[in-house]
Amino acid sequence: MITSVFKKSTPLNFSLVVFLIFIFFLIYQIQDLSWTNSALMIFQRVGLLSVLFASVFISNFVSKKNGMSKDSSYTVLFYLLFLLFFPSVLDNINLVLANFFILLALRRLISLQSLTASKEKIFDASLWIFVASMFHFWSIIFIILVFISIMFHVASDYRNWILPFIAFFAVAIIFTFFSLIFNISGIEYINRSVKTSFEISYFTNNYQNAALSIYATAAIFFVVSMFATLSNRPLLLQSSFKKIIASFFIGVLIFLVSSNKSNDLLIFTIAPLAIMATAHIELPQIKLKKEMVLVVLIACSLFAFFSQL
């Protein structure tokens, strides 16, 4: 039944997902209403919710526009379900913004396969990644994906390899400009941001541990499915899916190296995983199997969300 509802991309499906995101966001935010006493905090919450909505739709756009999914609403559904595993991210404006800019970069890199306006796409993607690093420094690792994309499509033109460095200097100039205006110590910010930690002992309760374990299990399932079916997919799409796989593992790497570790850092893996999950669910298979995957994932995401409130 669930697969039938989201099998087609309709305004009703998107409205349902938007409504559910709003409801879960509200459920999380009403635990502490102190933010309602400040107009600035209210504006911040509204902005955060708007960026979440935009992130969901960019993920869906990337998947459908580049032929990685059919005309379905599965990507937005999976994005919602994976987001519920980490409810505290609904209060982390820096990570939500960093992820949003990474999605903008991913959109440009995936579309690079068309070989039109290649230089503009490489520059834009690099620029968005460096902007994202201003909100979470280690998202800068996604610059690897830019060079992977260049290698896949436009490696013969040496100018394409230089463009990311030009984008870096452009963002560095902008950052320096704002540092001077707002009296921010750039060196102090960088020193604080580049700290790393490989310890995974940050859990404040067992439910966070359980959420991470279930999410990791689901991720392994969909990643293995993608690897197993990659060679059977159209040749034109294989490079796109390889970039999605690479972006997922870069997201995992960011989680591993970042200091102040929390499950929230896995937000960078949500969009790639949602696209891979969509690719799996759209494979020709017995409908009961699809229903079982969705029902189990929905049950796990709801458990993870409400247990961590």
Backbone as numpy.savetxt, mean C-alpha at the origin, in Angstrom:
# Nx Ny Nz CAx CAy CAz Cx Cy Cz
-21.84 -16.52 -2.69 -22.66 -15.32 -2.69 -21.79 -14.05 -2.69
-20.76 -14.03 -1.82 -19.90 -12.85 -1.72 -19.18 -12.62 -3.04
-18.70 -13.70 -3.65 -17.99 -13.56 -4.92 -18.90 -13.00 -6.00
-20.17 -13.37 -5.94 -21.14 -12.88 -6.94 -21.37 -11.39 -6.79
-21.37 -10.90 -5.55 -21.62 -9.48 -5.29 -20.49 -8.62 -5.84
-19.25 -9.06 -5.62 -18.09 -8.25 -6.01 -17.49 -8.66 -7.35
-18.16 -9.59 -8.04 -17.66 -10.04 -9.33 -17.70 -8.93 -10.36
-18.63 -8.02 -10.23 -18.76 -6.90 -11.14 -18.39 -5.59 -10.44
-17.86 -4.67 -11.22 -17.52 -3.35 -10.69 -18.72 -2.43 -10.86
-19.40 -2.15 -9.77 -20.59 -1.31 -9.82 -20.48 -0.20 -8.78
-21.17 0.91 -8.99 -21.17 1.99 -7.99 -21.63 1.51 -6.61
-22.55 0.53 -6.60 -23.04 0.01 -5.33 -21.92 -0.67 -4.55
-21.09 -1.45 -5.23 -19.98 -2.13 -4.56 -18.98 -1.14 -3.97
-18.63 -0.14 -4.76 -17.69 0.87 -4.28 -18.30 1.66 -3.12
-19.56 1.96 -3.22 -20.24 2.68 -2.14 -20.25 1.85 -0.86
-20.44 0.55 -1.01 -20.45 -0.35 0.15 -19.10 -0.36 0.84
-18.02 -0.46 0.05 -16.68 -0.48 0.62 -16.36 0.86 1.29
-16.71 1.97 0.63 -16.50 3.30 1.21 -17.25 3.42 2.53
-18.48 2.96 2.55 -19.28 3.02 3.77 -18.65 2.18 4.88
-18.17 1.00 4.55 -17.55 0.13 5.55 -16.25 0.73 6.09
-15.45 1.32 5.21 -14.22 1.98 5.68 -14.58 3.09 6.65
-15.60 3.86 6.30 -16.03 4.96 7.18 -16.51 4.42 8.53
-17.27 3.33 8.53 -17.80 2.75 9.77 -16.66 2.24 10.65
-15.73 1.48 10.07 -14.62 0.94 10.87 -13.71 2.07 11.35
-13.51 3.07 10.52 -12.73 4.24 10.93 -13.40 4.92 12.13
-14.71 5.06 12.06 -15.46 5.70 13.15 -15.40 4.87 14.42
-15.53 3.56 14.27 -15.47 2.66 15.44 -14.13 2.81 16.15
-13.06 2.90 15.37 -11.73 3.05 15.98 -11.57 4.42 16.64
-12.05 5.47 15.97 -11.84 6.82 16.46 -12.66 7.15 17.70
-13.83 6.54 17.86 -14.69 6.89 19.00 -14.19 6.30 20.32
-13.13 5.51 20.26 -12.55 5.00 21.52 -11.99 6.14 22.37
-11.49 7.16 21.68 -10.94 8.33 22.38 -11.41 9.57 21.63
-12.33 10.30 22.22 -12.94 11.45 21.55 -12.27 12.78 21.87
-11.08 12.72 22.44 -10.39 13.97 22.80 -10.08 14.82 21.56
-9.94 14.15 20.40 -9.63 14.88 19.17 -10.78 15.79 18.72
-11.98 15.53 19.23 -13.13 16.36 18.84 -13.08 17.75 19.46
-12.19 17.96 20.43 -12.07 19.26 21.09 -11.16 20.23 20.33
-10.54 19.73 19.25 -9.61 20.57 18.50 -10.01 20.57 17.03
-10.18 21.76 16.48 -10.54 21.87 15.06 -9.43 21.30 14.18
-8.18 21.51 14.61 -7.04 21.00 13.84 -7.05 19.48 13.81
-7.35 18.84 14.96 -7.39 17.38 15.03 -8.55 16.82 14.22
-9.67 17.52 14.23 -10.82 17.08 13.43 -10.46 17.13 11.95
-9.82 18.23 11.56 -9.40 18.37 10.16 -8.41 17.26 9.79
-7.52 16.92 10.72 -6.54 15.86 10.47 -7.22 14.52 10.26
-8.24 14.21 11.08 -8.96 12.94 10.94 -9.71 12.88 9.61
-10.34 13.99 9.24 -11.06 14.04 7.96 -10.08 13.85 6.80
-8.93 14.51 6.90 -7.91 14.37 5.87 -7.38 12.96 5.79
-7.15 12.32 6.93 -6.66 10.95 6.97 -7.65 10.01 6.29
-8.94 10.18 6.61 -9.98 9.34 6.00 -10.03 9.55 4.50
-9.89 10.79 4.06 -9.92 11.09 2.63 -8.75 10.43 1.90
-7.57 10.45 2.53 -6.40 9.83 1.93 -6.58 8.31 1.87
-7.21 7.73 2.89 -7.50 6.29 2.87 -8.41 5.94 1.69
-9.45 6.73 1.51 -10.35 6.50 0.37 -9.57 6.58 -0.95
-8.74 7.61 -1.07 -7.96 7.79 -2.30 -7.01 6.61 -2.52
-6.43 6.10 -1.45 -5.50 4.96 -1.57 -6.20 3.72 -2.09
-7.41 3.50 -1.60 -8.20 2.34 -2.05 -8.48 2.44 -3.54
-8.90 3.61 -3.99 -9.29 3.76 -5.39 -8.08 3.79 -6.32
-6.94 4.28 -5.85 -5.73 4.22 -6.67 -5.31 2.77 -6.86
-5.40 1.97 -5.80 -5.07 0.55 -5.90 -5.95 -0.14 -6.93
-7.25 0.17 -6.88 -8.19 -0.41 -7.83 -7.89 0.06 -9.25
-7.55 1.34 -9.39 -7.23 1.91 -10.70 -6.00 1.23 -11.30
-4.95 1.06 -10.49 -3.72 0.42 -10.95 -4.01 -1.00 -11.44
-4.82 -1.71 -10.68 -5.13 -3.10 -11.01 -5.94 -3.22 -12.30
-6.98 -2.41 -12.43 -7.89 -2.53 -13.58 -7.32 -1.86 -14.83
-6.74 -0.69 -14.67 -6.25 0.07 -15.81 -5.15 -0.68 -16.55
-4.36 -1.46 -15.81 -3.24 -2.17 -16.41 -3.54 -3.64 -16.68
-4.83 -4.00 -16.61 -5.25 -5.34 -17.00 -4.92 -6.45 -16.03
-4.53 -6.10 -14.78 -4.18 -7.13 -13.82 -5.40 -7.74 -13.12
-6.55 -7.12 -13.33 -7.80 -7.67 -12.81 -8.90 -7.44 -13.82
-9.96 -8.19 -13.68 -11.11 -8.04 -14.57 -11.98 -6.89 -14.06
-13.13 -6.74 -14.64 -14.04 -5.68 -14.24 -14.78 -6.10 -12.97
-14.03 -6.13 -11.85 -14.59 -6.56 -10.57 -14.25 -5.55 -9.48
-14.80 -5.80 -8.30 -14.53 -4.92 -7.15 -13.71 -5.63 -6.08
-13.06 -6.73 -6.47 -12.32 -7.51 -5.48 -11.16 -6.74 -4.87
-10.48 -5.91 -5.67 -9.30 -5.21 -5.15 -9.66 -4.29 -3.99
-10.75 -3.53 -4.14 -11.15 -2.62 -3.06 -11.61 -3.41 -1.84
-12.25 -4.56 -2.07 -12.68 -5.41 -0.95 -11.49 -5.95 -0.19
-10.51 -6.48 -0.92 -9.32 -7.03 -0.26 -8.52 -5.94 0.45
-8.47 -4.75 -0.15 -7.76 -3.64 0.51 -8.40 -3.36 1.87
-9.71 -3.31 1.91 -10.43 -3.09 3.17 -10.12 -4.20 4.17
-10.20 -5.45 3.74 -10.00 -6.58 4.65 -8.58 -6.60 5.22
-7.59 -6.33 4.38 -6.21 -6.33 4.88 -5.96 -5.13 5.79
-6.62 -4.01 5.51 -6.48 -2.83 6.36 -7.00 -3.10 7.77
-8.04 -3.92 7.89 -8.64 -4.20 9.19 -7.71 -4.99 10.11
-6.71 -5.64 9.54 -5.76 -6.39 10.38 -4.96 -5.45 11.28
-4.82 -4.19 10.87 -3.98 -3.25 11.61 -4.76 -1.97 11.90
-5.72 -2.01 12.82 -6.59 -0.85 13.07 -5.85 0.39 13.53
-4.71 0.23 14.19 -4.00 1.42 14.69 -3.46 2.28 13.56
-3.38 1.73 12.33 -2.93 2.54 11.21 -3.95 3.62 10.88
-5.18 3.45 11.36 -6.23 4.44 11.13 -5.99 5.72 11.93
-4.92 5.73 12.70 -4.58 6.92 13.48 -3.14 7.37 13.20
-2.55 6.81 12.14 -1.15 7.10 11.83 -1.08 7.87 10.51
-1.20 9.18 10.60 -1.28 10.02 9.42 -0.02 9.96 8.57
1.16 9.85 9.20 2.41 9.83 8.45 2.51 8.60 7.55
2.16 7.43 8.10 2.23 6.20 7.31 1.17 6.18 6.21
0.00 6.68 6.51 -1.07 6.72 5.51 -0.67 7.63 4.34
-0.06 8.77 4.65 0.39 9.67 3.60 1.55 9.07 2.81
2.50 8.47 3.51 3.64 7.85 2.83 3.15 6.76 1.88
2.20 5.94 2.33 1.67 4.88 1.49 0.92 5.45 0.30
0.21 6.55 0.49 -0.52 7.19 -0.60 0.44 7.64 -1.71
1.55 8.25 -1.32 2.51 8.70 -2.33 3.21 7.52 -3.01
3.42 6.45 -2.27 4.00 5.25 -2.88 3.05 4.67 -3.91
1.75 4.70 -3.63 0.76 4.22 -4.59 0.74 5.08 -5.86
0.92 6.38 -5.69 1.02 7.26 -6.86 2.24 6.88 -7.71
3.34 6.55 -7.03 4.55 6.12 -7.74 4.31 4.78 -8.44
3.66 3.86 -7.73 3.39 2.53 -8.29 2.51 2.65 -9.54
1.56 3.55 -9.49 0.68 3.77 -10.64 1.49 4.16 -11.88
2.47 5.03 -11.70 3.29 5.46 -12.84 4.22 4.34 -13.32
4.75 3.57 -12.38 5.70 2.52 -12.75 5.02 1.36 -13.47
3.83 1.00 -13.03 3.12 -0.09 -13.70 2.74 0.31 -15.12
2.36 1.57 -15.31 1.95 2.03 -16.64 3.15 2.23 -17.57
4.35 2.05 -17.06 5.55 2.22 -17.87 5.62 1.20 -19.00
4.88 0.11 -18.87 4.90 -0.94 -19.90 4.34 -0.45 -21.24
3.58 0.64 -21.22 3.05 1.18 -22.48 4.13 1.87 -23.31
5.26 2.19 -22.65 6.41 2.82 -23.31 6.10 4.22 -23.85
5.04 4.83 -23.37 4.73 6.21 -23.73 5.07 7.13 -22.56
5.67 8.27 -22.84 6.08 9.24 -21.82 6.89 8.57 -20.72
7.84 7.74 -21.12 8.62 6.95 -20.15 9.39 7.83 -19.17
10.02 8.86 -19.68 10.84 9.72 -18.83 10.00 10.45 -17.80
8.83 10.95 -18.22 7.94 11.62 -17.29 7.49 10.68 -16.17
7.18 9.44 -16.55 6.71 8.46 -15.56 7.81 8.08 -14.57
9.02 7.93 -15.07 10.15 7.60 -14.18 10.42 8.74 -13.21
10.43 9.96 -13.74 10.66 11.12 -12.88 9.54 11.27 -11.85
8.29 11.16 -12.28 7.16 11.30 -11.37 7.20 10.25 -10.26
7.44 9.00 -10.66 7.49 7.92 -9.67 8.60 8.16 -8.65
9.76 8.55 -9.13 10.89 8.83 -8.23 10.55 9.98 -7.29
9.93 11.01 -7.84 9.56 12.18 -7.04 8.59 11.79 -5.93
7.56 10.99 -6.26 6.58 10.58 -5.25 7.23 9.73 -4.17
8.17 8.88 -4.55 8.84 8.03 -3.56 9.67 8.88 -2.60
10.39 9.86 -3.11 11.18 10.72 -2.23 10.29 11.60 -1.36
9.12 12.01 -1.89 8.16 12.75 -1.06 7.65 11.83 0.06
7.36 10.57 -0.28 6.89 9.61 0.73 7.92 9.44 1.84
9.20 9.48 1.48 10.26 9.30 2.47 10.31 10.43 3.49
9.69 11.56 3.18 9.63 12.67 4.13 8.63 12.38 5.25
7.72 11.44 4.99 6.74 11.05 6.01 7.15 9.76 6.72
7.79 8.85 5.98 8.42 7.68 6.61 9.68 7.39 5.81
10.82 7.64 6.44 12.08 7.66 5.72 12.34 6.38 4.92
12.07 5.22 5.53 12.47 3.98 4.88 11.62 3.61 3.67
10.58 4.38 3.40 9.84 4.15 2.15 10.70 4.52 0.95
11.85 5.15 1.22 12.80 5.47 0.15 13.32 4.21 -0.53
13.20 3.07 0.15 13.66 1.80 -0.43 12.89 1.47 -1.71
11.69 2.03 -1.86 10.91 1.78 -3.06 11.59 2.31 -4.32
12.65 3.10 -4.15 13.37 3.58 -5.33 13.97 2.40 -6.09
14.16 1.28 -5.40 14.62 0.06 -6.06 13.65 -0.34 -7.17
12.36 -0.15 -6.90 11.33 -0.52 -7.87 11.43 0.32 -9.13
11.87 1.56 -8.99 12.06 2.42 -10.16 13.13 1.83 -11.07
14.25 1.42 -10.48 15.34 0.86 -11.28 14.96 -0.50 -11.87
14.15 -1.27 -11.14 13.64 -2.53 -11.68 12.78 -2.26 -12.91
11.93 -1.26 -12.82 11.05 -0.90 -13.93 11.84 -0.41 -15.13
12.87 0.38 -14.88 13.74 0.84 -15.97 14.40 -0.35 -16.65
14.86 -1.28 -15.84 15.53 -2.47 -16.38 14.58 -3.30 -17.24
13.32 -3.39 -16.82 12.32 -4.17 -17.57 11.99 -3.54 -18.92
11.91 -2.21 -18.97 11.30 -1.56 -20.13 12.20 -0.62 -20.93
13.00 0.21 -20.26 13.70 1.27 -21.00 15.16 1.37 -20.57
15.81 0.23 -20.43 17.18 0.21 -19.92 18.19 0.75 -20.93
17.84 0.76 -22.20 18.81 1.13 -23.24 19.14 2.62 -23.26
18.24 3.44 -22.74 18.47 4.89 -22.73 19.08 5.29 -21.39
20.33 5.71 -21.40 21.06 6.02 -20.17 20.41 7.16 -19.38
19.68 8.04 -20.07 19.06 9.18 -19.40 18.00 8.74 -18.39
17.38 7.59 -18.66 16.36 7.09 -17.74 16.96 6.72 -16.39
18.22 6.31 -16.37 18.88 5.93 -15.12 19.27 7.16 -14.28
19.33 8.32 -14.93 19.73 9.55 -14.24 18.53 10.24 -13.60
17.36 10.05 -14.18 16.16 10.77 -13.74 15.85 10.62 -12.24
15.98 9.42 -11.64 15.72 9.32 -10.19 16.61 10.22 -9.35
17.85 10.42 -9.79 18.76 11.29 -9.04 18.34 12.76 -9.17
17.83 13.13 -10.35 17.32 14.49 -10.53 16.12 14.72 -9.62
15.24 13.72 -9.55 14.07 13.80 -8.66 14.50 13.92 -7.20
15.57 13.21 -6.84 16.09 13.28 -5.47 16.53 14.70 -5.13
17.28 15.31 -6.01 17.76 16.67 -5.75 16.60 17.67 -5.72
15.57 17.44 -6.52 14.41 18.32 -6.51 13.71 18.27 -5.16
13.51 17.06 -4.63 12.86 16.91 -3.33 13.76 17.44 -2.22
15.07 17.22 -2.35 16.01 17.71 -1.34 15.96 19.24 -1.25
15.84 19.89 -2.39 15.73 21.36 -2.41 14.43 21.80 -1.74
13.34 21.12 -2.05 12.05 21.45 -1.44 12.10 21.24 0.07
12.71 20.12 0.49 12.83 19.82 1.92 13.66 20.88 2.64
14.76 21.29 2.02 15.62 22.33 2.60 14.87 23.65 2.72
14.08 23.96 1.71 13.30 25.19 1.69 12.31 25.22 2.86
11.57 24.12 3.05 10.60 24.06 4.15 11.30 24.00 5.51
12.46 23.39 5.57 13.22 23.34 6.82 13.60 24.74 7.28
13.98 25.57 6.34 14.37 26.94 6.67 13.16 27.77 7.08
12.04 27.58 6.39 10.84 28.36 6.69 10.29 28.01 8.08
10.20 26.70 8.36 9.59 26.25 9.62 10.62 25.94 10.70
11.87 26.33 10.46 12.94 26.18 11.44 13.07 24.72 11.91
13.12 23.82 10.94 13.29 22.39 11.22 14.75 22.02 10.97
15.31 21.25 11.88 16.68 20.81 11.70 16.69 19.57 10.80
17.14 19.77 9.56 17.16 18.67 8.60 18.06 17.54 9.03
19.23 17.89 9.59 20.19 16.87 10.01 19.62 16.05 11.16
18.97 16.73 12.11 18.35 16.03 13.23 17.24 15.10 12.75
16.45 15.58 11.79 15.36 14.76 11.24 15.92 13.49 10.58
16.97 13.66 9.78 17.56 12.52 9.08 18.16 11.53 10.07
18.89 12.06 11.07 19.50 11.17 12.07 18.45 10.37 12.83
17.32 11.03 13.10 16.24 10.34 13.81 15.53 9.32 12.92
15.46 9.62 11.65 14.68 8.79 10.72 15.42 7.55 10.24
16.75 7.64 10.15 17.50 6.52 9.54 17.78 5.40 10.53
17.30 5.51 11.73 17.51 4.43 12.71 16.83 3.15 12.23
17.47 2.03 12.52 16.91 0.74 12.13 16.74 -0.16 13.35
15.88 -1.13 13.22 15.68 -2.13 14.27 15.11 -3.38 13.63
15.76 -4.51 13.90 15.29 -5.78 13.34 14.58 -6.64 14.38
14.35 -6.09 15.55 13.65 -6.83 16.60 12.15 -6.82 16.34
11.53 -7.99 16.53 10.08 -8.08 16.40 9.53 -8.53 17.76
9.65 -7.64 18.72 9.17 -7.94 20.08 8.40 -6.74 20.63
7.68 -6.09 19.73 7.02 -4.84 20.06 5.58 -5.02 20.51
5.06 -6.24 20.47 3.64 -6.47 20.72 3.24 -6.05 22.14
2.17 -5.28 22.23 1.65 -4.89 23.54 0.61 -5.89 24.05
0.10 -6.73 23.15 -0.81 -7.80 23.56 -0.75 -8.93 22.54
-1.31 -10.08 22.93 -1.26 -11.26 22.07 -2.09 -11.11 20.80
-3.07 -10.22 20.83 -3.92 -10.05 19.65 -3.15 -9.41 18.50
-2.21 -8.53 18.80 -1.35 -7.97 17.75 -0.50 -9.06 17.12
0.01 -9.93 17.97 0.80 -11.07 17.49 -0.05 -11.97 16.60
-1.28 -12.24 17.03 -2.18 -13.09 16.25 -2.52 -12.45 14.91
-2.77 -11.13 14.92 -3.10 -10.43 13.67 -1.95 -10.51 12.69
-0.72 -10.32 13.18 0.46 -10.41 12.31 0.61 -11.82 11.76
0.39 -12.82 12.59 0.54 -14.21 12.17 -0.47 -14.58 11.09
-1.73 -14.16 11.30 -2.78 -14.47 10.32 -2.52 -13.74 9.01
-2.12 -12.47 9.12 -1.83 -11.67 7.93 -0.67 -12.29 7.15
0.36 -12.72 7.87 1.52 -13.34 7.22 1.12 -14.63 6.52
0.24 -15.40 7.14 -0.23 -16.65 6.53 -1.00 -16.37 5.24
-1.90 -15.38 5.30 -2.67 -14.99 4.11 -1.74 -14.48 3.01
-0.74 -13.70 3.41 0.21 -13.15 2.44 0.99 -14.26 1.75
1.46 -15.23 2.52 2.20 -16.36 1.94 1.32 -17.11 0.95
0.06 -17.32 1.31 -0.88 -18.04 0.45 -1.02 -17.34 -0.90
-1.25 -16.03 -0.89 -1.48 -15.30 -2.15 -0.19 -15.10 -2.94
0.93 -14.92 -2.25 2.20 -14.76 -2.95 2.59 -16.07 -3.64
2.43 -17.19 -2.94 2.73 -18.50 -3.54 1.83 -18.75 -4.74
0.55 -18.38 -4.61 -0.39 -18.52 -5.72 0.07 -17.70 -6.92
0.55 -16.49 -6.66 1.01 -15.63 -7.75 2.24 -16.23 -8.44
3.20 -16.71 -7.65 4.38 -17.33 -8.24 4.01 -18.57 -9.07
3.05 -19.34 -8.55 2.67 -20.59 -9.21 1.96 -20.35 -10.54
1.27 -19.22 -10.66 0.47 -18.95 -11.87 1.08 -17.89 -12.78
2.20 -17.32 -12.38 2.78 -16.20 -13.13 3.11 -16.57 -14.57
3.70 -17.72 -14.76 4.11 -18.12 -16.11 2.92 -18.37 -17.03
1.75 -18.62 -16.45 0.55 -18.88 -17.26 -0.21 -17.61 -17.62
0.20 -16.49 -17.08 -0.48 -15.23 -17.36 0.05 -14.63 -18.65
-0.74 -13.74 -19.29 -0.29 -13.13 -20.55 1.09 -12.50 -20.41
1.92 -12.67 -21.42 3.29 -12.18 -21.37 3.35 -10.68 -21.10
2.39 -9.94 -21.64 2.35 -8.49 -21.46 2.17 -8.10 -20.00
1.48 -8.97 -19.23 1.18 -8.65 -17.84 2.23 -9.17 -16.86
3.09 -10.04 -17.32 4.04 -10.67 -16.39 4.97 -9.65 -15.73
5.43 -8.66 -16.50 6.31 -7.65 -15.91 5.56 -6.81 -14.87
4.26 -6.55 -15.13 3.45 -5.79 -14.16 3.30 -6.56 -12.87
3.01 -7.83 -12.97 2.87 -8.65 -11.76 4.20 -8.81 -11.04
5.29 -8.87 -11.79 6.61 -8.95 -11.15 6.89 -7.69 -10.33
6.47 -6.54 -10.86 6.64 -5.29 -10.11 5.75 -5.26 -8.87
4.56 -5.84 -8.97 3.68 -5.93 -7.80 4.30 -6.82 -6.74
4.86 -7.96 -7.17 5.54 -8.86 -6.23 6.72 -8.15 -5.58
7.51 -7.45 -6.39 8.67 -6.72 -5.86 8.24 -5.66 -4.86
7.14 -4.95 -5.16 6.67 -3.90 -4.25 6.21 -4.50 -2.92
5.62 -5.69 -2.98 5.22 -6.37 -1.74 6.45 -6.67 -0.87
7.47 -7.24 -1.46 8.66 -7.61 -0.68 9.43 -6.37 -0.22
9.38 -5.29 -0.98 9.98 -4.04 -0.52 9.23 -3.55 0.71
7.89 -3.68 0.69 7.08 -3.31 1.85 7.45 -4.13 3.07
7.69 -5.41 2.88 8.12 -6.28 3.98 9.48 -5.83 4.50
10.39 -5.48 3.58 11.72 -5.02 3.97 11.64 -3.74 4.80
10.75 -2.83 4.42 10.56 -1.60 5.18 10.09 -1.92 6.59
9.18 -2.88 6.70 8.71 -3.32 8.02 9.87 -3.88 8.86
10.75 -4.63 8.23 11.84 -5.28 8.96 12.90 -4.29 9.44
13.21 -3.28 8.63 14.32 -2.39 8.97 13.90 -1.18 9.80
12.63 -0.82 9.77 12.19 0.40 10.44 12.30 0.29 11.96
12.69 1.39 12.57 12.65 1.46 14.03 11.24 1.83 14.46
11.00 1.91 15.76 9.64 2.16 16.26 8.66 1.20 15.57
9.03 -0.06 15.57 8.31 -1.07 14.81 6.91 -1.29 15.33
5.98 -1.48 14.39 4.61 -1.82 14.72 3.99 -2.48 13.50
2.85 -3.11 13.69 2.15 -3.74 12.56 1.73 -2.72 11.51
1.60 -1.45 11.93 1.19 -0.40 11.00 2.10 -0.31 9.78
3.37 -0.64 9.97 4.35 -0.51 8.89 4.04 -1.42 7.71
3.21 -2.43 7.93 2.84 -3.34 6.84 1.82 -2.71 5.90
1.45 -1.47 6.12 0.53 -0.78 5.23 1.08 -0.74 3.80
2.42 -0.74 3.67 3.02 -0.69 2.34 2.81 -1.99 1.55
2.42 -3.06 2.24 2.21 -4.34 1.57 0.75 -4.56 1.20
-0.15 -3.71 1.70 -1.59 -3.97 1.55 -2.04 -3.89 0.10
-1.68 -2.84 -0.62 -2.11 -2.69 -2.02 -1.57 -3.80 -2.91
-0.25 -4.10 -2.86 0.24 -5.22 -3.68 -0.43 -6.54 -3.33
-0.66 -6.76 -2.04 -1.29 -8.02 -1.64 -2.75 -8.07 -2.09
-3.44 -6.94 -2.06 -4.83 -6.88 -2.53 -4.90 -7.20 -4.02
-3.94 -6.72 -4.79 -3.91 -7.00 -6.23 -3.61 -8.48 -6.48
-2.69 -9.05 -5.71 -2.37 -10.48 -5.87 -3.55 -11.35 -5.43
-4.24 -10.94 -4.37 -5.41 -11.68 -3.91 -6.51 -11.64 -4.96
-6.68 -10.49 -5.61 -7.67 -10.36 -6.69 -7.31 -11.29 -7.85
-6.03 -11.32 -8.20 -5.59 -12.19 -9.28 -5.86 -13.65 -8.96
-5.72 -14.02 -7.69 -6.00 -15.40 -7.27 -7.48 -15.72 -7.34
-8.31 -14.82 -6.83 -9.74 -15.09 -6.74 -10.38 -15.12 -8.12
-9.75 -14.46 -9.10 -10.29 -14.42 -10.45 -9.82 -15.58 -11.32
-8.97 -16.43 -10.75 -8.54 -17.63 -11.49 -9.73 -18.56 -11.70
-9.78 -19.28 -12.83 -10.83 -20.27 -13.03 -10.71 -21.38 -11.98
-11.69 -21.50 -11.13 -11.68 -22.51 -10.06 -13.10 -22.71 -9.54
-13.25 -23.72 -8.73 -14.56 -24.02 -8.18 -15.03 -22.85 -7.32
-16.27 -22.45 -7.51 -16.80 -21.28 -6.82 -16.74 -21.45 -5.31
-16.93 -22.67 -4.83 -16.89 -22.92 -3.39 -15.54 -22.56 -2.80
-14.46 -22.82 -3.54 -13.13 -22.48 -3.07 -12.99 -20.96 -2.91
-13.52 -20.22 -3.89 -13.47 -18.76 -3.81 -14.23 -18.26 -2.59
-15.41 -18.83 -2.39 -16.23 -18.42 -1.25 -15.53 -18.72 0.07
-14.88 -19.87 0.14 -14.17 -20.25 1.38 -13.04 -19.29 1.67
-12.28 -18.91 0.63 -11.16 -17.98 0.82 -11.68 -16.65 1.35
-12.75 -16.13 0.75 -13.30 -14.85 1.17 -13.91 -14.91 2.57
-14.66 -15.95 2.85 -15.30 -16.08 4.17 -14.26 -16.16 5.28
-13.23 -16.99 5.06 -12.17 -17.13 6.06 -11.44 -15.81 6.26
-11.14 -15.12 5.16 -10.41 -13.85 5.26 -11.26 -12.78 5.95
-12.55 -12.74 5.64 -13.45 -11.78 6.30 -13.52 -12.05 7.80
-13.66 -13.32 8.17 -13.72 -13.70 9.58 -12.44 -13.32 10.31
-11.29 -13.58 9.68 -10.00 -13.28 10.30 -9.79 -11.77 10.45
-10.17 -11.02 9.42 -9.97 -9.56 9.48 -10.86 -8.93 10.55
-12.09 -9.40 10.67 -13.00 -8.87 11.70 -12.49 -9.23 13.09
-12.01 -10.45 13.24 -11.44 -10.87 14.53 -10.24 -9.99 14.89
-9.34 -9.79 13.90 -8.13 -9.00 14.16 -8.50 -7.56 14.53
-9.48 -7.00 13.83 -9.86 -5.61 14.09 -10.45 -5.45 15.49
-11.49 -6.20 15.80 -12.20 -6.00 17.06 -11.39 -6.47 18.27
-10.50 -7.44 18.08 -9.69 -7.91 19.21 -8.63 -6.89 19.61
-8.27 -5.99 18.70 -7.22 -5.01 19.00 -7.76 -3.64 19.44
-9.08 -3.51 19.51 -9.66 -2.24 19.94 -9.40 -2.00 21.43
